[in-house]
């Protein structure tokens, strides 16, 4: 299970939201072995004056936050991060300097999904990859 939040400046983010969602989802399916139908993305398109960031970033600056069950190895998470940096540059024209990715992991029992705690949920995919 993963919930993904994407933050960016409205004028830059909105025109590429669908393509960005496809890029992110493809990476998660490939690296985390998620089923293709498990896509949970939330876009936060912000006014420029509400999205403050350090010098050296452009208006394409994007933040991705991934909340997920714990259990994936450090190597697997690094593989996802590297793939996202590469595909954002290749497919969206967003440089690594304009992309920040944070992965938040929590125990399954901290999630509530479809009426049950996450650790009681029957999954059709592996978490320990």
Secondary structure, DSSP 4 states (H G I P E B T S, - for coil): -EEEEEEEEHHHHGGGHHHHHHHHHHHHHHHH---TT---EEEEEE-GGG----TT--TT-EEEEEEEES---HHHHHHHHHHHHHHIIIII---GGGEEEEEEEE-GGG-EETTEEGGG---SS-S--
